[in-house]
Amino acid sequence: MFKELNPLLHSELRLAVMSLLITAEEADFVYIRQQTGATAGNLSIQIDKLNKAGYVEVTKTFKGKMPCTLCKITPLGIQAFEEYVEALKSYIIK
């Protein structure tokens, strides 16, 4: 009847990160932090979890002398997000 929701994406902050990346494809850490209102430490932990799952690719670079962390959704991440949305629909559409 109800489809299982992916527990990794069911977290509010991780879902917000994935929602941003699904539309932007790539975003820097500062932008994601500003959009989500998360603390840097919490966001870093959640992005690391998404990265370890293979949903997000993280690239550390520099803008001038300032470090810059770029996050990009992977094909696996897109698939997981789409499956999550479809599973969620089973709870709200009848």
N, C-alpha and C positions, 0 to 999 in steps of 0.2 A: 504494500500500500504506500508507505512513505519510503523514499530512497534515503540511504545513509548519507549524512553530511560529512564531508572531509573535515576531520577535527583540526587539521593544520590551518585550513582556511576559515574555520568557524570562529577564530579569534578576531575580535573587532579590529585591532590594529593591523594584523596580517591581512585581513580582508580589505582594509582601507588601502594598504600598500599595493596589493594586487589590483584593486580597482583603479588606482592612479596609473599603474604601469600598463594595464591593458589598453588604456586610451592613449597614453603618452609614449609607449614603447620603451622609453628611457628617461630617467630623471635623476638628478643629483640628490644626495642625502639631505642637503639643506632644504631643498624644495619639498621633499617628502615630509620632513619634520615640520615645516611651516604649514603644509596642507593638513596634516593629521593632528597637529597640536601635541605630539608625543615628545617626551624627553629624549635627548640624544642617546642616553644609555639604554632605555627601553626599546627605542627604534632600532638601535644597533643589534640588540639581541634578537628581535623579531626578524630583521632582514637576514641575519645569520641563519636562523631556522629555515627560512624560505630558500636561502642559498644551498644549505645542506640537503634539502629535499629536491634540489634541481629545478625549482620554480623560478628562481631569480639568479641572474649572473651579476656579480659584483666586480667592478673594475676600479682600482685605486690609481688616480693620476694626480696631476698638479695643474692648477690655474695660476700661472706665474709661480710664486713661491708658496701658495696656499694649497694644502692637500684637498683633493676633490674625489669623493666616492660616487661613482655612477652605478645605478641599478637598472637592469634591463630584464624584462620578462622573457623567459625561454619558451620554446614550443611546448615543452612539458607543462610549464606554468600556465600557458594559454589553455591547454587541454584541461588541466585540473580546475581552472577557474570556470570554464564553460560547463564542466560536469557538475561543479558545485552549484552554479546558477540553475541548471536543470533539476538537480536534486531539491533545491530550495523551492522550486515551482511546485513540486509534489506536495508541499505543505500548505501552499497558499492558493493553488488553483484546483478547484474541484468542479 
